[in-house]
Amino acid sequence: MTHSHGDDDFKKGSISLAGAVGMGTGVMIGAGIFALTGQIAQLAGPYFALSFVLGAIVSSFSAYSYIKMSNAWPSSGGIAMILQKTYGPGAIAAAAALLMALSMVISESLVARTFATYVLRPFDIDGGPLVPMLAVGVILFAFLVNISGNRSVGLLSIVMAVLKIGGISLFGIVALWSGGFSFPDAISSAGRFELTGFVGSVALSILAFKGFTTITNSGAEITDPHRNVGRTIMISIAICTVVYLLVAFAVGSNLSIDQIVAAKDYSLAEAASPALGQLGFYFTVILAAVATASGVLASVFAVSRMLAMLTEMKMIPHSHFGMSGPIRNHTLVYTVVLASLLAVFFDLSRIASLGAFFYLIMDMLVHWGVFRIVRHEIGASGAILLCALGFDAIVLVAFTTMKLGSDPMIVLYSAVGISAVFIYERIYLSRWTA
């Protein structure tokens, strides 16, 4: 039985700038538009388009830390590298990196369930066993593509990114034109608008942009990484901001807030019917299937490589369970198994909330570590880093407060999960920092 280790698993220059943008937008658009639009509208009311704008702003500040670190030290499993550079090879770095990996796995299950939800809409199936079955099926599809190699992932990511960005833009323009460029001006009858809920909605909007972190996880594999990692991140965020706003206004022009909330798991398909008729409805369903499938594909690619890098860095234990081949293939299997379990046992709302908690905690640790330890070495602005940290903290507090009122169990699940990760890593590594 053979196992390969080290950089042989990560081929330098194997991902082009366009391929990296395709993977970044693949994760972001797959989750942001189809999985989260309805949930964000439920919290933000008629201001849900503004929530996307604030999510883009907070994500841009967050991206600063990742860009500066990746420009200095481009690496596959880039977030693990960032955390190790700032906290050393101890439990804090390992636990935060594992939280990031888990949040990405959560994102895979979120987008996979969204794929299933949209595919089943033409048959008027809103739930039942077919949803998790189809979700697991698309995760297995992503596994098969990823196991074939980086270039297959990069090429397919470019093709699917072009198709879905073009298709979503077309949907947005036509639906906006059909809706008369109007927008809901009344809050949902289900409850009054609250500032805490709106700020909490930004946590989900941030999830719609966090796909940029997949780019840092492939830093050493991107061509000319010292230059292209940062360019890829900013291009991806800019593209997604335009697409999100276009679709938000298109959906808001054709549906009331109550209608968006009622169809929150498939709001784009619901908005397509009055705007484009039955043909538009089917077009949107197909578009959603392409977009969410590519989102799962790109996310599986990134998280499996991050787990492989954590293994190589001795930050997490590894067992091959009788499997041969490189570590990267083993982590692919672990990734799809865990994502499949989440897709089976959690609904879309709870999956999104769990991912938001995990991601925000990890992100704050990254900003604090860069600010305290390496900002002078990499020439980073302390003010920007503190702004990024503060924005995350505000959003986290608001989101936690809102969830304690509406779904306290998901807050408990998140707290237990985060605590378990840190305790486990402290036992495994026997030190917090080094």
MARKEMAR-860973 format. One record per residue (C-alpha): residue number from 0; residue in one letter; x negated, y negated, z. Coordinates in nm, 4 decimals, decimal comma. Example, Ala and Ser with C-alpha at 12.3 -4.5 7.8 and 13.67 -1.06 7.14 Angstrom:
2
0_A_-1,2300_0,4500_0,7800
1_S_-1,3670_0,1060_0,7140
end
This chain:
434
0_M_0,0000_0,0000_0,0000
1_T_-0,1564_-0,3309_-0,1063
2_H_-0,1027_-0,6797_0,0308
3_S_-0,2536_-0,9939_-0,1146
4_H_-0,3164_-1,3048_0,0906
5_G_-0,4305_-1,6594_0,0447
6_D_-0,4152_-1,8897_-0,2524
7_D_-0,3768_-1,6116_-0,5052
8_D_-0,0072_-1,6124_-0,4154
9_F_0,0128_-1,9822_-0,5072
10_K_-0,1094_-2,0624_-0,8588
11_K_-0,2413_-2,4174_-0,8854
12_G_-0,0928_-2,6232_-1,1660
13_S_0,1798_-2,3674_-1,2368
14_I_0,4635_-2,6204_-1,1879
15_S_0,4879_-2,9259_-1,4139
16_L_0,6171_-3,2681_-1,3062
17_A_0,9439_-3,2001_-1,4911
18_G_0,9719_-2,8552_-1,3312
19_A_0,9179_-3,0004_-0,9842
20_V_1,1836_-3,2680_-1,0447
21_G_1,4139_-2,9943_-1,1718
22_M_1,3672_-2,7929_-0,8529
23_G_1,4077_-3,0972_-0,6277
24_T_1,7257_-3,2175_-0,7949
25_G_1,8420_-2,8560_-0,8183
26_V_1,8561_-2,8209_-0,4409
27_M_1,9846_-3,1731_-0,3790
28_I_2,2645_-3,1861_-0,6342
29_G_2,3761_-2,8306_-0,5730
30_A_2,4452_-2,9068_-0,2060
31_G_2,5194_-3,2779_-0,2162
32_I_2,7937_-3,3035_-0,4740
33_F_2,9801_-2,9761_-0,4646
34_A_2,9410_-2,8718_-0,1017
35_L_2,9412_-3,1965_0,0928
36_T_3,1504_-3,4627_-0,0863
37_G_3,4743_-3,3590_0,0822
38_Q_3,3189_-3,3217_0,4263
39_I_3,1559_-3,6657_0,4008
40_A_3,4858_-3,8211_0,2890
41_Q_3,6598_-3,6626_0,5882
42_L_3,4224_-3,8433_0,8259
43_A_3,3599_-4,1693_0,6376
44_G_3,7076_-4,2282_0,4920
45_P_3,7186_-4,4741_0,2023
46_Y_3,3566_-4,5667_0,2664
47_F_3,2170_-4,2251_0,1751
48_A_3,0267_-4,3685_-0,1246
49_L_2,8473_-4,6027_0,1168
50_S_2,7555_-4,2984_0,3254
51_F_2,5639_-4,1605_0,0268
52_V_2,3809_-4,4932_-0,0103
53_L_2,2761_-4,4916_0,3554
54_G_2,1734_-4,1272_0,3213
55_A_1,9475_-4,2240_0,0303
56_I_1,7943_-4,5100_0,2304
57_V_1,7247_-4,2931_0,5368
58_S_1,5855_-4,0159_0,3135
59_S_1,3579_-4,2636_0,1337
60_F_1,2110_-4,3747_0,4665
61_S_1,1715_-4,0096_0,5661
62_A_1,0042_-3,9282_0,2343
63_Y_0,7291_-4,1779_0,3167
64_S_0,5698_-3,9444_0,5734
65_Y_0,5801_-3,6476_0,3364
66_I_0,4424_-3,8443_0,0409
67_K_0,1501_-3,9901_0,2362
68_M_0,0591_-3,6526_0,3849
69_S_0,0989_-3,4656_0,0556
70_N_-0,1106_-3,7212_-0,1298
71_A_-0,3881_-3,6678_0,1223
72_W_-0,3570_-3,2890_0,1564
73_P_-0,1403_-3,1284_-0,1148
74_S_-0,0578_-2,7746_-0,0112
75_S_0,1873_-2,4942_-0,0715
76_G_0,4046_-2,4811_0,2381
77_G_0,3398_-2,8551_0,2683
78_I_0,5568_-2,9163_0,5750
79_A_0,3680_-2,6506_0,7695
80_M_0,0452_-2,8256_0,6689
81_I_0,1820_-3,1631_0,7824
82_L_0,2826_-3,0268_1,1216
83_Q_-0,0445_-2,8421_1,1749
84_K_-0,2446_-3,1531_1,0828
85_T_-0,0494_-3,3546_1,3389
86_Y_0,0084_-3,1139_1,6286
87_G_-0,2543_-2,8457_1,5693
88_P_-0,1871_-2,4704_1,5404
89_G_0,0452_-2,4484_1,8390
90_A_0,4078_-2,3821_1,9224
91_I_0,5353_-2,7346_1,8439
92_A_0,4026_-2,7264_1,4877
93_A_0,5127_-2,3673_1,4329
94_A_0,8602_-2,4179_1,5800
95_A_0,9240_-2,7366_1,3819
96_A_0,8077_-2,5679_1,0610
97_L_1,0309_-2,2703_1,1340
98_L_1,3243_-2,5067_1,1933
99_M_1,2615_-2,6516_0,8480
100_A_1,2504_-2,3064_0,6931
101_L_1,5714_-2,2088_0,8713
102_S_1,7458_-2,5296_0,7623
103_M_1,6538_-2,4443_0,4035
104_V_1,7914_-2,0926_0,4442
105_I_2,1085_-2,2484_0,5871
106_S_2,1236_-2,4711_0,2789
107_E_2,1015_-2,1642_0,0570
108_S_2,4014_-2,0065_0,2286
109_L_2,5906_-2,3377_0,2113
110_V_2,5407_-2,3712_-0,1627
111_A_2,6040_-1,9999_-0,2218
112_R_2,9431_-2,0213_-0,0506
113_T_3,0186_-2,3340_-0,2517
114_F_2,9420_-2,1380_-0,5688
115_A_3,1899_-1,8723_-0,4635
116_T_3,4553_-2,1279_-0,3667
117_Y_3,4462_-2,2990_-0,7056
118_V_3,4288_-1,9786_-0,9095
119_L_3,7422_-1,8501_-0,7342
120_R_3,9449_-2,1734_-0,7777
121_P_4,0932_-2,0757_-1,1189
122_F_4,2434_-1,7735_-0,9448
123_D_4,3874_-1,9779_-0,6539
124_I_4,1722_-1,7858_-0,4063
125_D_4,0671_-2,0046_-0,1131
126_G_3,9234_-1,7409_0,1173
127_G_3,9054_-1,3710_0,1866
128_P_3,6221_-1,1223_0,1333
129_L_3,5518_-1,2319_-0,2258
130_V_3,3953_-1,5597_-0,1066
131_P_3,1088_-1,4016_0,0925
132_M_3,0719_-1,1264_-0,1688
133_L_3,0164_-1,3758_-0,4514
134_A_2,7913_-1,5860_-0,2271
135_V_2,5688_-1,2854_-0,1610
136_G_2,5720_-1,2060_-0,5321
137_V_2,4321_-1,5454_-0,6349
138_I_2,1663_-1,5209_-0,3623
139_L_2,0580_-1,1846_-0,5070
140_F_2,0462_-1,3437_-0,8542
141_A_1,8103_-1,6097_-0,7181
142_F_1,5953_-1,3360_-0,5653
143_L_1,5599_-1,1548_-0,8999
144_V_1,4586_-1,4737_-1,0830
145_N_1,2095_-1,5716_-0,8115
146_I_1,0482_-1,2291_-0,8032
147_S_0,9654_-1,2709_-1,1744
148_G_0,7237_-1,5581_-1,1054
149_N_0,6764_-1,9364_-1,0802
150_R_0,7031_-2,0157_-1,4503
151_S_1,0389_-1,8430_-1,4778
152_V_1,1665_-2,0506_-1,1855
153_G_1,0229_-2,3738_-1,3265
154_L_1,1629_-2,3223_-1,6771
155_L_1,5072_-2,2178_-1,5554
156_S_1,5117_-2,5092_-1,3096
157_I_1,4482_-2,7583_-1,5912
158_V_1,7197_-2,6106_-1,8146
159_M_1,9794_-2,5937_-1,5369
160_A_1,8905_-2,9402_-1,4046
161_V_1,9428_-3,0951_-1,7496
162_L_2,2741_-2,9121_-1,7938
163_K_2,4180_-3,0034_-1,4578
164_I_2,2947_-3,3631_-1,4395
165_G_2,4274_-3,4260_-1,7908
166_G_2,7528_-3,2456_-1,7163
167_I_2,8110_-3,4142_-1,3808
168_S_2,7341_-3,7549_-1,5309
169_L_2,9810_-3,6870_-1,8119
170_F_3,2446_-3,5788_-1,5594
171_G_3,1826_-3,8913_-1,3519
172_I_3,2052_-4,1333_-1,6431
173_V_3,5200_-3,9786_-1,7928
174_A_3,6918_-3,9366_-1,4556
175_L_3,6036_-4,2913_-1,3535
176_W_3,7377_-4,4260_-1,6812
177_S_4,0561_-4,2200_-1,6475
178_G_4,1092_-4,3324_-1,2884
179_G_4,0880_-4,6990_-1,3830
180_F_3,7776_-4,7746_-1,1730
181_S_3,9887_-4,7885_-0,8575
182_F_3,8914_-4,6552_-0,5170
183_P_4,0858_-4,5528_-0,2049
184_D_4,1512_-4,8553_0,0122
185_A_4,3379_-4,6803_0,2913
186_I_4,1923_-4,4555_0,5555
187_S_4,3148_-4,0999_0,5957
188_S_4,6454_-4,0540_0,7678
189_A_4,4801_-3,7716_0,9623
190_G_4,3131_-4,0278_1,1867
191_R_4,1720_-4,3767_1,2086
192_F_3,8285_-4,4716_1,0863
193_E_3,5608_-4,4578_1,3569
194_L_3,2070_-4,5925_1,3398
195_T_3,0692_-4,2801_1,5105
196_G_3,2286_-4,0595_1,2461
197_F_3,0909_-4,2756_0,9675
198_V_2,7366_-4,2696_1,1070
199_G_2,7780_-3,8963_1,1627
200_S_2,8705_-3,8590_0,7953
201_V_2,5268_-3,9958_0,7091
202_A_2,3803_-3,6788_0,8650
203_L_2,5577_-3,4766_0,5959
204_S_2,4537_-3,7282_0,3301
205_I_2,0930_-3,6792_0,4393
206_L_2,1432_-3,3059_0,3855
207_A_2,2410_-3,3922_0,0285
208_F_1,8959_-3,5481_-0,0217
209_K_1,6728_-3,3241_0,1902
210_G_1,5926_-3,1116_-0,1146
211_F_1,2971_-3,3439_-0,1713
212_T_1,1152_-3,1479_0,0978
213_T_1,1055_-2,8463_-0,1355
214_I_0,8655_-3,0487_-0,3481
215_T_0,6138_-3,0851_-0,0633
216_N_0,6377_-2,7095_-0,0067
217_S_0,5011_-2,6547_-0,3575
218_G_0,2398_-2,9307_-0,3446
219_A_-0,0650_-2,7260_-0,4474
220_E_0,1260_-2,5648_-0,7344
221_I_0,2325_-2,8942_-0,8973
222_T_0,0042_-3,0317_-1,1684
223_D_-0,2086_-3,3277_-1,0484
224_P_-0,0565_-3,3012_-0,6979
225_H_-0,2254_-3,6077_-0,5448
226_R_-0,0301_-3,8187_-0,7925
227_N_0,2721_-3,6142_-0,8905
228_V_0,4084_-3,5012_-0,5524
229_G_0,5033_-3,8568_-0,4558
230_R_0,6316_-3,9376_-0,8042
231_T_0,8445_-3,6242_-0,8080
232_I_1,0017_-3,7036_-0,4716
233_M_1,0975_-4,0604_-0,5612
234_I_1,2253_-3,9660_-0,9081
235_S_1,4413_-3,6902_-0,7566
236_I_1,5904_-3,9192_-0,4902
237_A_1,6621_-4,1902_-0,7495
238_I_1,8314_-3,9483_-0,9907
239_C_2,0451_-3,7990_-0,7165
240_T_2,1499_-4,1376_-0,5791
241_V_2,2836_-4,2439_-0,9192
242_V_2,4607_-3,9117_-0,9726
243_Y_2,6136_-3,9064_-0,6223
244_L_2,7503_-4,2599_-0,6510
245_L_2,8916_-4,1947_-0,9971
246_V_3,0751_-3,8850_-0,8769
247_A_3,1881_-4,0442_-0,5482
248_F_3,3577_-4,3267_-0,7379
249_A_3,5006_-4,0826_-0,9923
250_V_3,6543_-3,8635_-0,7199
251_G_3,7768_-4,1685_-0,5277
252_S_3,9425_-4,3070_-0,8403
253_N_4,1541_-3,9954_-0,8924
254_L_4,2303_-3,8697_-0,5411
255_S_4,3372_-4,0284_-0,2152
256_I_4,1265_-3,9683_0,0938
257_D_4,3888_-3,7243_0,2220
258_Q_4,3695_-3,5285_-0,1039
259_I_3,9896_-3,5225_-0,0948
260_V_3,9931_-3,3956_0,2633
261_A_4,2558_-3,1320_0,1835
262_A_4,0383_-3,0016_-0,1007
263_K_3,7054_-3,0721_0,0692
264_D_3,5444_-2,7426_-0,0328
265_Y_3,6306_-2,7962_-0,4018
266_S_3,7026_-3,1707_-0,4285
267_L_3,5400_-3,2180_-0,7693
268_A_3,7548_-2,9513_-0,9293
269_E_4,0622_-3,1084_-0,7697
270_A_3,9649_-3,4529_-0,9005
271_A_3,9111_-3,3158_-1,2512
272_S_4,2732_-3,2083_-1,2952
273_P_4,4400_-3,5539_-1,2932
274_A_4,1474_-3,7107_-1,4775
275_L_4,0733_-3,4528_-1,7456
276_G_4,3612_-3,2037_-1,7362
277_Q_4,3297_-2,8269_-1,7213
278_L_4,0335_-2,8247_-1,9603
279_G_3,8486_-3,0655_-1,7334
280_F_3,9283_-2,8457_-1,4350
281_Y_3,7644_-2,5423_-1,5979
282_F_3,4715_-2,7548_-1,7154
283_T_3,4120_-2,8672_-1,3577
284_V_3,4310_-2,5113_-1,2263
285_I_3,1690_-2,3970_-1,4790
286_L_2,9536_-2,6995_-1,3996
287_A_2,9780_-2,6254_-1,0282
288_A_2,8743_-2,2655_-1,0874
289_V_2,5643_-2,3755_-1,2823
290_A_2,4713_-2,6459_-1,0324
291_T_2,5117_-2,4359_-0,7202
292_A_2,3346_-2,1347_-0,8738
293_S_2,0354_-2,3528_-0,9597
294_G_2,0449_-2,4976_-0,6082
295_V_2,0186_-2,1515_-0,4546
296_L_1,7436_-2,0618_-0,7015
297_A_1,5289_-2,3630_-0,6159
298_S_1,5861_-2,3300_-0,2418
299_V_1,4925_-1,9605_-0,2341
300_F_1,1746_-2,0466_-0,4264
301_A_1,0717_-2,3146_-0,1763
302_V_1,1599_-2,1479_0,1525
303_S_1,0024_-1,8129_0,0637
304_R_0,6749_-1,9899_-0,0114
305_M_0,6963_-2,1867_0,3091
306_L_0,7459_-1,8688_0,5119
307_A_0,4521_-1,7103_0,3295
308_M_0,2342_-2,0084_0,4156
309_L_0,3429_-1,9951_0,7808
310_T_0,2424_-1,6297_0,7813
311_E_-0,0979_-1,7064_0,6279
312_M_-0,1514_-1,9818_0,8861
313_K_-0,0718_-1,7345_1,1681
314_M_0,2163_-1,9560_1,2835
315_I_0,4749_-1,6766_1,2663
316_P_0,4363_-1,2980_1,2951
317_H_0,4773_-1,0786_0,9912
318_S_0,5875_-0,7218_0,9303
319_H_0,6056_-0,5739_0,5814
320_F_0,8652_-0,3079_0,6831
321_G_0,7129_-0,0615_0,4394
322_M_0,7167_-0,3043_0,1437
323_S_0,4161_-0,3277_-0,0879
324_G_0,2955_-0,6297_-0,2815
325_P_0,2109_-0,9859_-0,1748
326_I_0,3357_-1,1586_0,1377
327_R_0,5335_-1,3949_-0,0866
328_N_0,7534_-1,1081_-0,2033
329_H_0,8189_-1,0011_0,1542
330_T_0,9288_-1,3511_0,2550
331_L_1,1590_-1,3586_-0,0478
332_V_1,3347_-1,0540_0,0929
333_Y_1,3583_-1,2065_0,4432
334_T_1,4966_-1,5280_0,2959
335_V_1,7758_-1,3691_0,0937
336_V_1,8753_-1,1331_0,3765
337_L_1,9101_-1,4155_0,6310
338_A_2,0886_-1,6452_0,3832
339_S_2,3286_-1,3630_0,2959
340_L_2,4135_-1,3034_0,6621
341_L_2,4868_-1,6730_0,7165
342_A_2,7007_-1,6842_0,4011
343_V_2,9057_-1,3919_0,5305
344_F_2,9660_-1,5075_0,8885
345_F_2,9882_-1,8926_0,8740
346_D_3,2210_-2,1286_0,6873
347_L_3,1016_-2,4309_0,4877
348_S_3,1620_-2,6903_0,7581
349_R_2,9691_-2,5071_1,0282
350_I_2,6862_-2,4132_0,7925
351_A_2,6414_-2,7807_0,6992
352_S_2,6464_-2,8924_1,0636
353_L_2,3927_-2,6300_1,1680
354_G_2,1611_-2,7369_0,8851
355_A_2,1903_-3,1036_0,9824
356_F_2,0875_-3,0400_1,3442
357_F_1,7892_-2,8231_1,2483
358_Y_1,6674_-3,0619_0,9811
359_L_1,6949_-3,3844_1,1840
360_I_1,5010_-3,2407_1,4805
361_M_1,2232_-3,1188_1,2485
362_D_1,2149_-3,4491_1,0589
363_M_1,1770_-3,6526_1,3783
364_L_0,8873_-3,4334_1,4891
365_V_0,7150_-3,4905_1,1548
366_H_0,7443_-3,8713_1,1788
367_W_0,6290_-3,8792_1,5408
368_G_0,3308_-3,6548_1,4694
369_V_0,2199_-3,8583_1,1674
370_F_0,2607_-4,1832_1,3633
371_R_0,0687_-4,0642_1,6697
372_I_-0,2140_-3,8670_1,5096
373_V_-0,2981_-3,9331_1,1444
374_R_-0,1403_-4,2584_1,0267
375_H_-0,4728_-4,4431_1,0236
376_E_-0,6482_-4,1581_0,8444
377_I_-0,3925_-4,1506_0,5609
378_G_-0,3285_-4,5272_0,5525
379_A_0,0387_-4,5039_0,6533
380_S_0,2424_-4,7975_0,7868
381_G_0,3364_-4,7527_1,1516
382_A_0,6438_-4,9741_1,1082
383_I_0,7864_-4,7581_0,8296
384_L_0,7220_-4,4405_1,0281
385_L_0,8998_-4,5826_1,3351
386_C_1,1924_-4,6953_1,1188
387_A_1,2240_-4,3436_0,9791
388_L_1,2145_-4,1996_1,3312
389_G_1,4722_-4,4500_1,4575
390_F_1,7134_-4,3903_1,1693
391_D_1,7012_-4,0153_1,2307
392_A_1,7633_-4,0638_1,6033
393_I_2,0674_-4,2874_1,5459
394_V_2,2198_-4,0440_1,2989
395_L_2,1499_-3,7441_1,5251
396_V_2,3115_-3,9058_1,8300
397_A_2,6202_-4,0098_1,6302
398_F_2,6543_-3,6696_1,4652
399_T_2,6172_-3,4875_1,7988
400_T_2,8757_-3,7129_1,9647
401_M_3,1206_-3,6605_1,6808
402_K_3,0739_-3,2812_1,6786
403_L_3,1121_-3,2574_2,0575
404_G_3,4594_-3,3982_2,0068
405_S_3,5611_-3,1895_1,7039
406_D_3,3596_-2,8653_1,7230
407_P_3,1554_-2,8339_2,0454
408_M_3,0674_-2,4710_1,9728
409_I_2,8502_-2,5632_1,6729
410_V_2,6565_-2,8018_1,8984
411_L_2,6050_-2,5131_2,1413
412_Y_2,4994_-2,2762_1,8610
413_S_2,2518_-2,5359_1,7345
414_A_2,1079_-2,6073_2,0804
415_V_2,0664_-2,2370_2,1525
416_G_1,9075_-2,1746_1,8119
417_I_1,6621_-2,4644_1,8385
418_S_1,5681_-2,3728_2,1963
419_A_1,5180_-2,0081_2,1002
420_V_1,2813_-2,1058_1,8173
421_F_1,0631_-2,3191_2,0463
422_I_1,0595_-2,0611_2,3289
423_Y_0,9756_-1,7789_2,0878
424_E_0,6881_-1,9718_1,9299
425_R_0,5531_-2,0729_2,2717
426_I_0,5439_-1,7060_2,3763
427_Y_0,3917_-1,5991_2,0430
428_L_0,1186_-1,8660_2,0238
429_S_0,0628_-1,9179_2,4009
430_R_0,0138_-2,2971_2,3629
431_W_0,2197_-2,6005_2,2646
432_T_-0,0528_-2,7929_2,0835
433_A_-0,4169_-2,7471_1,9918
end
